[in-house]
């Protein structure tokens, strides 16, 4: 039975049942790896939530420092309350001290009030938890946690899933096609991870800063957990897909759709396209520049690698042709480049000199 433990070569001839059996085996392996990754992510769900919440907390802390937003106003009220209670405690201690001018009976009643006030002040939270996303439903914390674990499990198990997909497709390729496709397929998971990291550290913080601060004075912004995590996952997955640009370009060169010369000639249009893609992502002018530069560098790297890719049925750019004009034939003989004649055409040919 063909499966993950058996390598199917290009020369093997399998029936439809064998192909389905191999597909079932590889899907089972991919599902098992995904399930293990999901269990690991579910075990560490608190750490995962802290990681995905960090860009939001960073932006919320800046709002708190400025006293903006619901959390910022709550922190200002909290700090003002702590300051007032500290002043009241200081005033009561002064009044309870001997020589304050109050009678002994009155001063005796003040220490219990100071102690009670100190206990009440200790109950005031020093660090409000308003910088985390809000949940509006009873089951939303559970469903949101499961969704985040599934996203991270898919990212962790993606290399194995792609390997199983490659193992199922590769027998249909010739050895030459396999050697050409292998580097491209191996680059997919690495480029995907690079895109996700770029989205997490560059794009996502800029997007959160843009949307949270947009008309912030007109709204009380409360970030809902399910919407925030869906937005963050969309941004990260989109950047992972966008970073597959080199694979797309090299694949296009390999099948002969474009050439490295055409890629170099259209640099200005590529730069414009990268700027448009970056402009579609939320952010300010600095973020636009930070997003455009890596995308254009990927394009330039693709041009550099495309020089070493041989198109299907052709030769690499800059390679010398196998034969030069006139090689193996006389330049004075125009019939040398003509198509060879068949035996019957030679037999039927009548030489004018012989007939004369």
Buried (B, 14 or more C-beta within 10 A) or exposed (E): EBBBEEEBEEEEEEEEEBBEBBBEBBBEBBEEBBEBBBEBBBEBBEEBBEEBBEBBBEBBEBBBEEBBBBBBBBBBEBEEEEEEBEEBBEEBEEBBEEEEEBEEEEBEEBEEBBEEBEEEBEEEEEEEEBBBBBBEEEEBBEEBBBBBBBBBBBBBBBBBBBBBBBBBEBBEBEEEBBEBBEEBBBBBBEBBBBBBBBBBEBBBBBBBBBBBBEEBEEEEBEBBBBEBBBBBBEBBBBBBEBBBBBBEBBBBBBEEEBBBEEBBEBEEEBBEBBBEBBEEBBBEEEBBEBBBEBBBEBBBBBBEBBBEBBBEEEEEBEEEEEEEEEEEEEEEEEEEEEEEEEEEEEEEEEEEEEEE
